Amino acid sequence: MITRDILTEAMYEAMRRAAVTLPPDVRRALDAALAEETDPLARVQLQESLANVERAARGQGLVCGDTGFPLYFVRCGANTCIEGGFGTLQDAAETAVIRATAENFLRPTMVDPLTRSNPGNNIGAGMPKLELTFAGDGDGIDIVAAPKGGGSEIFGTFYRMLYPSDGLEGVRKFVIQCVREACYAGKICPPAIIGVGIGGTADLCMKIAKEAAVLSAVGSFNEDPEVAALERELLAAARDLGIGPMGARGVNAVMALRIRKAATHTAALPVAFNAQCLVGRRWRANVTANGAIEYTGETETL
């Protein structure tokens, strides 16, 4: 049985690491972008961002000061057993976020949407957000902590219900318009990781777009060859916009673009767009049934 204390520690440590350490795949992509960009302003933007990452690795702050929304993506197996039941997951997440905020690994950014009152601990209705899925017959828990920056969420979220007759051309046009709108002034802190959801209901479409942005490994492509071809096509089109790091001239406004799809109504073609900023914060904790915890910055799609 996995205890509440083990869960809390895993969630805290995954969130702490996400705030101070860049995932390896994201770091490789940023280094590649720096090697490719020629515009002086684009290079300076990347160099400053990477310098901040190095300072964070030395214990001198965070990879980015805007730690945004505290998100957890949790996957359990059919034989997973948790002390107190699965409701313990939310309790553990709240305790972990309170601690991470008190220790200044998370900035207290969560407020009441109407009164704007701030409890100072990132706890409120719906926060921290926890997505729970089940897969396989295992007995462990896989946790991804993702403090998602406010800029990428505020300026990098779009949704549109297309007509089925709009087809792939309509999807392409919508996605590239979104890239341009989100990146042209550096609003989402590009180079960005873009997630696109196609299909489902409105809420499911938005959900899979965010998961594509937050949980996908940079440099990977969809297992479906047709979807992978569309990912590569859209990524190439984004590079042709002439927008680079932080909105400067260049080609690396987008470092990765991933698509997820879901079955939808015959009369519908919903499309969603969600961006993750250049630091691509996420860290995972794998908890075994006997309470052992392994942390890694590498990811596989949940």
DRENSEFI-518173 format. One record per residue (C-alpha): residue number from 1; residue in three letters; x, y, z. Coordinates in steps of 0.001 Angstrom, whole numbers, plus 500000, padded with zeros to 6 digits. Layout:
BEGIN
rec num = NUM residuo = ALA xx = X yy = Y zz = Z $
...
# end
This chain:
BEGIN
rec num = 1 residuo = MET xx = 500000 yy = 500000 zz = 500000 $
rec num = 2 residuo = ILE xx = 501274 yy = 503471 zz = 499106 $
rec num = 3 residuo = THR xx = 501022 yy = 505795 zz = 502084 $
rec num = 4 residuo = ARG xx = 499836 yy = 509381 zz = 502156 $
rec num = 5 residuo = ASP xx = 503255 yy = 510568 zz = 503349 $
rec num = 6 residuo = ILE xx = 504995 yy = 508899 zz = 500396 $
rec num = 7 residuo = LEU xx = 502523 yy = 510433 zz = 497951 $
rec num = 8 residuo = THR xx = 502955 yy = 513883 zz = 499471 $
rec num = 9 residuo = GLU xx = 506741 yy = 513643 zz = 499315 $
rec num = 10 residuo = ALA xx = 506662 yy = 512470 zz = 495696 $
rec num = 11 residuo = MET xx = 504321 yy = 515275 zz = 494658 $
rec num = 12 residuo = TYR xx = 506309 yy = 517922 zz = 496512 $
rec num = 13 residuo = GLU xx = 509677 yy = 516814 zz = 495175 $
rec num = 14 residuo = ALA xx = 508421 yy = 516487 zz = 491595 $
rec num = 15 residuo = MET xx = 506993 yy = 520017 zz = 491767 $
rec num = 16 residuo = ARG xx = 510157 yy = 521405 zz = 493373 $
rec num = 17 residuo = ARG xx = 512381 yy = 519837 zz = 490729 $
rec num = 18 residuo = ALA xx = 510134 yy = 521094 zz = 487939 $
rec num = 19 residuo = ALA xx = 510581 yy = 524637 zz = 489247 $
rec num = 20 residuo = VAL xx = 514385 yy = 524564 zz = 489330 $
rec num = 21 residuo = THR xx = 515541 yy = 522071 zz = 486671 $
rec num = 22 residuo = LEU xx = 514875 yy = 522096 zz = 482943 $
rec num = 23 residuo = PRO xx = 513753 yy = 518746 zz = 481491 $
rec num = 24 residuo = PRO xx = 516601 yy = 517228 zz = 479416 $
rec num = 25 residuo = ASP xx = 514615 yy = 517112 zz = 476172 $
rec num = 26 residuo = VAL xx = 513668 yy = 520779 zz = 476515 $
rec num = 27 residuo = ARG xx = 517270 yy = 521759 zz = 477236 $
rec num = 28 residuo = ARG xx = 518458 yy = 519910 zz = 474133 $
rec num = 29 residuo = ALA xx = 515870 yy = 521725 zz = 472015 $
rec num = 30 residuo = LEU xx = 516872 yy = 525147 zz = 473362 $
rec num = 31 residuo = ASP xx = 520562 yy = 524442 zz = 472770 $
rec num = 32 residuo = ALA xx = 519721 yy = 523415 zz = 469201 $
rec num = 33 residuo = ALA xx = 517687 yy = 526600 zz = 468709 $
rec num = 34 residuo = LEU xx = 520583 yy = 528737 zz = 469931 $
rec num = 35 residuo = ALA xx = 522938 yy = 527011 zz = 467503 $
rec num = 36 residuo = GLU xx = 520510 yy = 527668 zz = 464646 $
rec num = 37 residuo = GLU xx = 519405 yy = 531268 zz = 465235 $
rec num = 38 residuo = THR xx = 521422 yy = 534060 zz = 463612 $
rec num = 39 residuo = ASP xx = 519487 yy = 537197 zz = 464567 $
rec num = 40 residuo = PRO xx = 521396 yy = 538943 zz = 467420 $
rec num = 41 residuo = LEU xx = 518261 yy = 539699 zz = 469452 $
rec num = 42 residuo = ALA xx = 516995 yy = 536135 zz = 469128 $
rec num = 43 residuo = ARG xx = 520350 yy = 534808 zz = 470303 $
rec num = 44 residuo = VAL xx = 520484 yy = 537185 zz = 473260 $
rec num = 45 residuo = GLN xx = 517002 yy = 536116 zz = 474342 $
rec num = 46 residuo = LEU xx = 517970 yy = 532446 zz = 474298 $
rec num = 47 residuo = GLN xx = 521302 yy = 533073 zz = 475987 $
rec num = 48 residuo = GLU xx = 519631 yy = 534971 zz = 478835 $
rec num = 49 residuo = SER xx = 517014 yy = 532268 zz = 479281 $
rec num = 50 residuo = LEU xx = 519665 yy = 529554 zz = 479392 $
rec num = 51 residuo = ALA xx = 521764 yy = 531598 zz = 481815 $
rec num = 52 residuo = ASN xx = 518762 yy = 531763 zz = 484122 $
rec num = 53 residuo = VAL xx = 518422 yy = 527994 zz = 483846 $
rec num = 54 residuo = GLU xx = 522057 yy = 527593 zz = 484888 $
rec num = 55 residuo = ARG xx = 521564 yy = 529877 zz = 487887 $
rec num = 56 residuo = ALA xx = 518540 yy = 527829 zz = 488952 $
rec num = 57 residuo = ALA xx = 520594 yy = 524629 zz = 488697 $
rec num = 58 residuo = ARG xx = 523105 yy = 526195 zz = 491117 $
rec num = 59 residuo = GLY xx = 520348 yy = 526948 zz = 493618 $
rec num = 60 residuo = GLN xx = 520075 yy = 530612 zz = 492673 $
rec num = 61 residuo = GLY xx = 516379 yy = 530938 zz = 491947 $
rec num = 62 residuo = LEU xx = 513910 yy = 529290 zz = 489573 $
rec num = 63 residuo = VAL xx = 514098 yy = 528487 zz = 485864 $
rec num = 64 residuo = CYS xx = 511304 yy = 531101 zz = 485535 $
rec num = 65 residuo = GLY xx = 509750 yy = 533358 zz = 488161 $
rec num = 66 residuo = ASP xx = 506202 yy = 532778 zz = 486921 $
rec num = 67 residuo = THR xx = 505416 yy = 529315 zz = 488243 $
rec num = 68 residuo = GLY xx = 501801 yy = 529781 zz = 487201 $
rec num = 69 residuo = PHE xx = 499248 yy = 527027 zz = 487670 $
rec num = 70 residuo = PRO xx = 500131 yy = 523967 zz = 489808 $
rec num = 71 residuo = LEU xx = 499123 yy = 520941 zz = 487721 $
rec num = 72 residuo = TYR xx = 499455 yy = 517224 zz = 488406 $
rec num = 73 residuo = PHE xx = 498900 yy = 514402 zz = 485922 $
rec num = 74 residuo = VAL xx = 498593 yy = 511064 zz = 487707 $
rec num = 75 residuo = ARG xx = 498346 yy = 507554 zz = 486265 $
rec num = 76 residuo = CYS xx = 497529 yy = 504476 zz = 488359 $
rec num = 77 residuo = GLY xx = 497264 yy = 500786 zz = 487580 $
rec num = 78 residuo = ALA xx = 494337 yy = 498473 zz = 488206 $
rec num = 79 residuo = ASN xx = 496069 yy = 497072 zz = 491317 $
rec num = 80 residuo = THR xx = 497217 yy = 500361 zz = 492820 $
rec num = 81 residuo = CYS xx = 496339 yy = 500599 zz = 496506 $
rec num = 82 residuo = ILE xx = 496525 yy = 503937 zz = 498326 $
rec num = 83 residuo = GLU xx = 496199 yy = 504571 zz = 502048 $
rec num = 84 residuo = GLY xx = 492810 yy = 506232 zz = 502571 $
rec num = 85 residuo = GLY xx = 491684 yy = 505584 zz = 498994 $
rec num = 86 residuo = PHE xx = 492132 yy = 507633 zz = 495840 $
rec num = 87 residuo = GLY xx = 490788 yy = 510778 zz = 497514 $
rec num = 88 residuo = THR xx = 494159 yy = 510910 zz = 499251 $
rec num = 89 residuo = LEU xx = 495712 yy = 512024 zz = 495955 $
rec num = 90 residuo = GLN xx = 494068 yy = 515451 zz = 496098 $
rec num = 91 residuo = ASP xx = 494905 yy = 515876 zz = 499774 $
rec num = 92 residuo = ALA xx = 498533 yy = 514990 zz = 499098 $
rec num = 93 residuo = ALA xx = 498682 yy = 517380 zz = 496149 $
rec num = 94 residuo = GLU xx = 497381 yy = 520257 zz = 498268 $
rec num = 95 residuo = THR xx = 499861 yy = 519557 zz = 501059 $
rec num = 96 residuo = ALA xx = 502713 yy = 519348 zz = 498550 $
rec num = 97 residuo = VAL xx = 501744 yy = 522622 zz = 496866 $
rec num = 98 residuo = ILE xx = 501387 yy = 524446 zz = 500196 $
rec num = 99 residuo = ARG xx = 504898 yy = 523330 zz = 501154 $
rec num = 100 residuo = ALA xx = 506407 yy = 524188 zz = 497773 $
rec num = 101 residuo = THR xx = 504822 yy = 527646 zz = 497951 $
rec num = 102 residuo = ALA xx = 505973 yy = 528269 zz = 501532 $
rec num = 103 residuo = GLU xx = 509528 yy = 527327 zz = 500498 $
rec num = 104 residuo = ASN xx = 509392 yy = 529724 zz = 497502 $
rec num = 105 residuo = PHE xx = 509567 yy = 527075 zz = 494798 $
rec num = 106 residuo = LEU xx = 506102 yy = 528194 zz = 493668 $
rec num = 107 residuo = ARG xx = 504996 yy = 531818 zz = 493506 $
rec num = 108 residuo = PRO xx = 501550 yy = 532324 zz = 495097 $
rec num = 109 residuo = THR xx = 499682 yy = 533187 zz = 491889 $
rec num = 110 residuo = MET xx = 496314 yy = 531466 zz = 492429 $
rec num = 111 residuo = VAL xx = 493539 yy = 533947 zz = 493307 $
rec num = 112 residuo = ASP xx = 489753 yy = 534015 zz = 493437 $
rec num = 113 residuo = PRO xx = 488624 yy = 534887 zz = 489877 $
rec num = 114 residuo = LEU xx = 486059 yy = 537463 zz = 491044 $
rec num = 115 residuo = THR xx = 487288 yy = 538973 zz = 494306 $
rec num = 116 residuo = ARG xx = 490987 yy = 538550 zz = 493345 $
rec num = 117 residuo = SER xx = 491717 yy = 537574 zz = 496940 $
rec num = 118 residuo = ASN xx = 494902 yy = 535571 zz = 497302 $
rec num = 119 residuo = PRO xx = 495260 yy = 532932 zz = 500052 $
rec num = 120 residuo = GLY xx = 499028 yy = 532963 zz = 499524 $
rec num = 121 residuo = ASN xx = 499401 yy = 529194 zz = 499196 $
rec num = 122 residuo = ASN xx = 498103 yy = 528401 zz = 495659 $
rec num = 123 residuo = ILE xx = 495131 yy = 526505 zz = 497090 $
rec num = 124 residuo = GLY xx = 491597 yy = 527267 zz = 495928 $
rec num = 125 residuo = ALA xx = 488632 yy = 525884 zz = 494052 $
rec num = 126 residuo = GLY xx = 490033 yy = 523442 zz = 491492 $
rec num = 127 residuo = MET xx = 493660 yy = 524118 zz = 492446 $
rec num = 128 residuo = PRO xx = 495973 yy = 522340 zz = 492436 $
rec num = 129 residuo = LYS xx = 494484 yy = 520662 zz = 489379 $
rec num = 130 residuo = LEU xx = 494859 yy = 516883 zz = 489321 $
rec num = 131 residuo = GLU xx = 494089 yy = 514692 zz = 486315 $
rec num = 132 residuo = LEU xx = 493768 yy = 511000 zz = 487225 $
rec num = 133 residuo = THR xx = 493848 yy = 508209 zz = 484653 $
rec num = 134 residuo = PHE xx = 494107 yy = 504428 zz = 484885 $
rec num = 135 residuo = ALA xx = 496143 yy = 502187 zz = 482616 $
rec num = 136 residuo = GLY xx = 497338 yy = 498594 zz = 482801 $
rec num = 137 residuo = ASP xx = 497254 yy = 496199 zz = 485732 $
rec num = 138 residuo = GLY xx = 500225 yy = 497618 zz = 487667 $
rec num = 139 residuo = ASP xx = 500290 yy = 498579 zz = 491337 $
rec num = 140 residuo = GLY xx = 502347 yy = 501789 zz = 491235 $
rec num = 141 residuo = ILE xx = 501646 yy = 505474 zz = 490570 $
rec num = 142 residuo = ASP xx = 503150 yy = 507699 zz = 487898 $
rec num = 143 residuo = ILE xx = 503026 yy = 511425 zz = 488729 $
rec num = 144 residuo = VAL xx = 503954 yy = 514373 zz = 486512 $
rec num = 145 residuo = ALA xx = 504132 yy = 517762 zz = 488217 $
rec num = 146 residuo = ALA xx = 503810 yy = 520704 zz = 485821 $
rec num = 147 residuo = PRO xx = 503856 yy = 524275 zz = 487127 $
rec num = 148 residuo = LYS xx = 502469 yy = 525848 zz = 483940 $
rec num = 149 residuo = GLY xx = 503347 yy = 529503 zz = 483461 $
rec num = 150 residuo = GLY xx = 500606 yy = 532092 zz = 483285 $
rec num = 151 residuo = GLY xx = 501734 yy = 533675 zz = 480025 $
rec num = 152 residuo = SER xx = 501541 yy = 530461 zz = 478029 $
rec num = 153 residuo = GLU xx = 498085 yy = 529715 zz = 479424 $
rec num = 154 residuo = ILE xx = 496662 yy = 533237 zz = 479139 $
rec num = 155 residuo = PHE xx = 497986 yy = 534115 zz = 475680 $
rec num = 156 residuo = GLY xx = 498390 yy = 530613 zz = 474266 $
rec num = 157 residuo = THR xx = 494924 yy = 529082 zz = 474623 $
rec num = 158 residuo = PHE xx = 492477 yy = 529026 zz = 471707 $
rec num = 159 residuo = TYR xx = 489456 yy = 526973 zz = 470710 $
rec num = 160 residuo = ARG xx = 487252 yy = 526883 zz = 467630 $
rec num = 161 residuo = MET xx = 484391 yy = 524708 zz = 466435 $
rec num = 162 residuo = LEU xx = 485020 yy = 524231 zz = 462730 $
rec num = 163 residuo = TYR xx = 482628 yy = 522745 zz = 460221 $
rec num = 164 residuo = PRO xx = 483512 yy = 519235 zz = 459017 $
rec num = 165 residuo = SER xx = 483704 yy = 520716 zz = 455516 $
rec num = 166 residuo = ASP xx = 486607 yy = 522930 zz = 456697 $
rec num = 167 residuo = GLY xx = 488648 yy = 519734 zz = 456853 $
rec num = 168 residuo = LEU xx = 492397 yy = 519584 zz = 457268 $
rec num = 169 residuo = GLU xx = 492835 yy = 522923 zz = 455514 $
rec num = 170 residuo = GLY xx = 490714 yy = 524574 zz = 458208 $
rec num = 171 residuo = VAL xx = 492725 yy = 522879 zz = 460939 $
rec num = 172 residuo = ARG xx = 496014 yy = 523998 zz = 459382 $
rec num = 173 residuo = LYS xx = 494841 yy = 527589 zz = 459031 $
rec num = 174 residuo = PHE xx = 493548 yy = 527760 zz = 462606 $
rec num = 175 residuo = VAL xx = 496748 yy = 526341 zz = 464129 $
rec num = 176 residuo = ILE xx = 499087 yy = 528648 zz = 462220 $
rec num = 177 residuo = GLN xx = 496925 yy = 531676 zz = 463041 $
rec num = 178 residuo = CYS xx = 497177 yy = 530692 zz = 466703 $
rec num = 179 residuo = VAL xx = 500961 yy = 530334 zz = 466522 $
rec num = 180 residuo = ARG xx = 501224 yy = 533791 zz = 464994 $
rec num = 181 residuo = GLU xx = 498882 yy = 535386 zz = 467530 $
rec num = 182 residuo = ALA xx = 500585 yy = 533746 zz = 470510 $
rec num = 183 residuo = CYS xx = 504207 yy = 534213 zz = 469464 $
rec num = 184 residuo = TYR xx = 504513 yy = 537439 zz = 467483 $
rec num = 185 residuo = ALA xx = 505276 yy = 539665 zz = 470505 $
rec num = 186 residuo = GLY xx = 506797 yy = 536955 zz = 472645 $
rec num = 187 residuo = LYS xx = 503613 yy = 536718 zz = 474710 $
rec num = 188 residuo = ILE xx = 503923 yy = 532984 zz = 475434 $
rec num = 189 residuo = CYS xx = 507725 yy = 533127 zz = 475861 $
rec num = 190 residuo = PRO xx = 508711 yy = 531157 zz = 472752 $
rec num = 191 residuo = PRO xx = 510295 yy = 528836 zz = 471675 $
rec num = 192 residuo = ALA xx = 507071 yy = 527140 zz = 472720 $
rec num = 193 residuo = ILE xx = 505783 yy = 523607 zz = 472899 $
rec num = 194 residuo = ILE xx = 502415 yy = 523578 zz = 471136 $
rec num = 195 residuo = GLY xx = 499664 yy = 521093 zz = 471858 $
rec num = 196 residuo = VAL xx = 496759 yy = 520689 zz = 469430 $
rec num = 197 residuo = GLY xx = 493556 yy = 518824 zz = 470204 $
rec num = 198 residuo = ILE xx = 491299 yy = 517672 zz = 467381 $
rec num = 199 residuo = GLY xx = 487874 yy = 516158 zz = 468012 $
rec num = 200 residuo = GLY xx = 485923 yy = 515189 zz = 471094 $
rec num = 201 residuo = THR xx = 483593 yy = 517556 zz = 472906 $
rec num = 202 residuo = ALA xx = 484658 yy = 521145 zz = 473567 $
rec num = 203 residuo = ASP xx = 486062 yy = 520338 zz = 477000 $
rec num = 204 residuo = LEU xx = 487749 yy = 517110 zz = 475873 $
rec num = 205 residuo = CYS xx = 489315 yy = 518907 zz = 472921 $
rec num = 206 residuo = MET xx = 490853 yy = 521501 zz = 475250 $
rec num = 207 residuo = LYS xx = 492010 yy = 518785 zz = 477649 $
rec num = 208 residuo = ILE xx = 493881 yy = 516749 zz = 475064 $
rec num = 209 residuo = ALA xx = 495479 yy = 519885 zz = 473619 $
rec num = 210 residuo = LYS xx = 496918 yy = 520746 zz = 477028 $
rec num = 211 residuo = GLU xx = 498104 yy = 517194 zz = 477597 $
rec num = 212 residuo = ALA xx = 499811 yy = 517238 zz = 474210 $
rec num = 213 residuo = ALA xx = 501653 yy = 520434 zz = 475178 $
rec num = 214 residuo = VAL xx = 502598 yy = 519476 zz = 478727 $
rec num = 215 residuo = LEU xx = 503232 yy = 515728 zz = 478598 $
rec num = 216 residuo = SER xx = 504857 yy = 515122 zz = 475212 $
rec num = 217 residuo = ALA xx = 508601 yy = 514661 zz = 474832 $
rec num = 218 residuo = VAL xx = 510174 yy = 517343 zz = 472654 $
rec num = 219 residuo = GLY xx = 511471 yy = 515775 zz = 469451 $
rec num = 220 residuo = SER xx = 508904 yy = 512972 zz = 469414 $
rec num = 221 residuo = PHE xx = 505966 yy = 512569 zz = 467048 $
rec num = 222 residuo = ASN xx = 502606 yy = 510830 zz = 467122 $
rec num = 223 residuo = GLU xx = 502548 yy = 507061 zz = 466616 $
rec num = 224 residuo = ASP xx = 499854 yy = 507472 zz = 463954 $
rec num = 225 residuo = PRO xx = 501741 yy = 508176 zz = 460678 $
rec num = 226 residuo = GLU xx = 499020 yy = 510494 zz = 459341 $
rec num = 227 residuo = VAL xx = 498965 yy = 512546 zz = 462536 $
rec num = 228 residuo = ALA xx = 502760 yy = 512614 zz = 462662 $
rec num = 229 residuo = ALA xx = 502832 yy = 513928 zz = 459091 $
rec num = 230 residuo = LEU xx = 500475 yy = 516748 zz = 460080 $
rec num = 231 residuo = GLU xx = 502644 yy = 517550 zz = 463117 $
rec num = 232 residuo = ARG xx = 505733 yy = 517846 zz = 460924 $
rec num = 233 residuo = GLU xx = 503865 yy = 519941 zz = 458347 $
rec num = 234 residuo = LEU xx = 502577 yy = 522390 zz = 460951 $
rec num = 235 residuo = LEU xx = 505954 yy = 522628 zz = 462675 $
rec num = 236 residuo = ALA xx = 507606 yy = 523460 zz = 459348 $
rec num = 237 residuo = ALA xx = 504932 yy = 526082 zz = 458612 $
rec num = 238 residuo = ALA xx = 505479 yy = 527674 zz = 462042 $
rec num = 239 residuo = ARG xx = 509198 yy = 527943 zz = 461286 $
rec num = 240 residuo = ASP xx = 508381 yy = 529753 zz = 458032 $
rec num = 241 residuo = LEU xx = 506563 yy = 532589 zz = 459842 $
rec num = 242 residuo = GLY xx = 509832 yy = 534397 zz = 460542 $
rec num = 243 residuo = ILE xx = 509192 yy = 534525 zz = 464289 $
rec num = 244 residuo = GLY xx = 511910 yy = 533393 zz = 466655 $
rec num = 245 residuo = PRO xx = 512701 yy = 533296 zz = 470381 $
rec num = 246 residuo = MET xx = 510669 yy = 535763 zz = 472456 $
rec num = 247 residuo = GLY xx = 509120 yy = 537178 zz = 469283 $
rec num = 248 residuo = ALA xx = 512412 yy = 538281 zz = 467691 $
rec num = 249 residuo = ARG xx = 513200 yy = 537495 zz = 464058 $
rec num = 250 residuo = GLY xx = 514060 yy = 533860 zz = 463551 $
rec num = 251 residuo = VAL xx = 512686 yy = 530382 zz = 462989 $
rec num = 252 residuo = ASN xx = 512256 yy = 528909 zz = 466469 $
rec num = 253 residuo = ALA xx = 508970 yy = 530324 zz = 467709 $
rec num = 254 residuo = VAL xx = 507938 yy = 526681 zz = 468163 $
rec num = 255 residuo = MET xx = 510307 yy = 523960 zz = 469392 $
rec num = 256 residuo = ALA xx = 507724 yy = 521159 zz = 469185 $
rec num = 257 residuo = LEU xx = 504158 yy = 520646 zz = 468024 $
rec num = 258 residuo = ARG xx = 502160 yy = 517628 zz = 469117 $
rec num = 259 residuo = ILE xx = 498602 yy = 516593 zz = 468238 $
rec num = 260 residuo = ARG xx = 496093 yy = 514426 zz = 470063 $
rec num = 261 residuo = LYS xx = 492742 yy = 513468 zz = 468618 $
rec num = 262 residuo = ALA xx = 489436 yy = 512082 zz = 469901 $
rec num = 263 residuo = ALA xx = 486299 yy = 510803 zz = 468216 $
rec num = 264 residuo = THR xx = 483733 yy = 513530 zz = 467679 $
rec num = 265 residuo = HIS xx = 480192 yy = 514142 zz = 466426 $
rec num = 266 residuo = THR xx = 479627 yy = 513737 zz = 462695 $
rec num = 267 residuo = ALA xx = 478524 yy = 517388 zz = 462477 $
rec num = 268 residuo = ALA xx = 481532 yy = 518731 zz = 464402 $
rec num = 269 residuo = LEU xx = 485231 yy = 519478 zz = 463930 $
rec num = 270 residuo = PRO xx = 486472 yy = 520994 zz = 467207 $
rec num = 271 residuo = VAL xx = 490098 yy = 522168 zz = 467353 $
rec num = 272 residuo = ALA xx = 492000 yy = 523444 zz = 470385 $
rec num = 273 residuo = PHE xx = 495430 yy = 525023 zz = 470797 $
rec num = 274 residuo = ASN xx = 497436 yy = 525162 zz = 474014 $
rec num = 275 residuo = ALA xx = 500988 yy = 526423 zz = 474460 $
rec num = 276 residuo = GLN xx = 503722 yy = 525557 zz = 476927 $
rec num = 277 residuo = CYS xx = 506466 yy = 528180 zz = 477392 $
rec num = 278 residuo = LEU xx = 510156 yy = 527726 zz = 476626 $
rec num = 279 residuo = VAL xx = 511122 yy = 526274 zz = 480023 $
rec num = 280 residuo = GLY xx = 508655 yy = 523426 zz = 479483 $
rec num = 281 residuo = ARG xx = 508429 yy = 522693 zz = 483209 $
rec num = 282 residuo = ARG xx = 507517 yy = 519137 zz = 484172 $
rec num = 283 residuo = TRP xx = 509092 yy = 516485 zz = 486349 $
rec num = 284 residuo = ARG xx = 507885 yy = 512999 zz = 487025 $
rec num = 285 residuo = ALA xx = 507883 yy = 510757 zz = 490068 $
rec num = 286 residuo = ASN xx = 507307 yy = 507037 zz = 489733 $
rec num = 287 residuo = VAL xx = 506112 yy = 505480 zz = 493004 $
rec num = 288 residuo = THR xx = 506216 yy = 501713 zz = 493427 $
rec num = 289 residuo = ALA xx = 503810 yy = 499710 zz = 495591 $
rec num = 290 residuo = ASN xx = 506441 yy = 499390 zz = 498325 $
rec num = 291 residuo = GLY xx = 506935 yy = 503169 zz = 498493 $
rec num = 292 residuo = ALA xx = 510157 yy = 503565 zz = 496514 $
rec num = 293 residuo = ILE xx = 510282 yy = 506810 zz = 494475 $
rec num = 294 residuo = GLU xx = 512227 yy = 507445 zz = 491278 $
rec num = 295 residuo = TYR xx = 512430 yy = 510953 zz = 489806 $
rec num = 296 residuo = THR xx = 513183 yy = 511812 zz = 486193 $
rec num = 297 residuo = GLY xx = 512925 yy = 514709 zz = 483796 $
rec num = 298 residuo = GLU xx = 512323 yy = 512421 zz = 480846 $
rec num = 299 residuo = THR xx = 508725 yy = 511934 zz = 479846 $
rec num = 300 residuo = GLU xx = 506489 yy = 509529 zz = 478050 $
rec num = 301 residuo = THR xx = 502968 yy = 510465 zz = 477130 $
rec num = 302 residuo = LEU xx = 500496 yy = 509584 zz = 479862 $
# end
